[in-house]
């Protein structure tokens, strides 16, 4: 009987722990892909909903709740403002701005869709990603690139928050 209880505990506890909204690590993923046919950089930011919500509450409005049916329209404005402030991209040495396409929620992740248009060629790319560094000192930001037939990944930390790639 005791072994049956032990087996059940090993089966149930991981399910309960994995379904909680807290997590022991703070990470975001930014995917950047160059689509030559559309001459654009397409960007997807993946940020834990509860982390993003905490940040938006602290920075803009304490009453914000993400992933609800009654979500305020101002939420996307705040998301765009924050991402514009914390995600900086230079193409060929020039600072470029992205267009906030929209967002969606899947499981416990916020997906923010961004685009940089009119990119005819890429000789160099510089990315600075400070997303959530202002509230989580242990935050890590992974940037995954798919451009010019190359795949690269970078791990950015609060004390090393940018990288430069040259394609000459």
Buried (B, 14 or more C-beta within 10 A) or exposed (E): EEEEEEEEEEEEEEEEEEEEEEEEEBBBBBBBBBEEEEEBBBBBBBBBBBBBBBBBBEBBEEEBEBBEEEBEEEBBEBBBBBBEEBBBBBBBEEEBEBEBEEBEBEEBBBBBBBBBEEBEEBEBBBBBBBBBBBEBEEBBBBBBBBBEEEEEEBEBEBEEBBBEBEEE
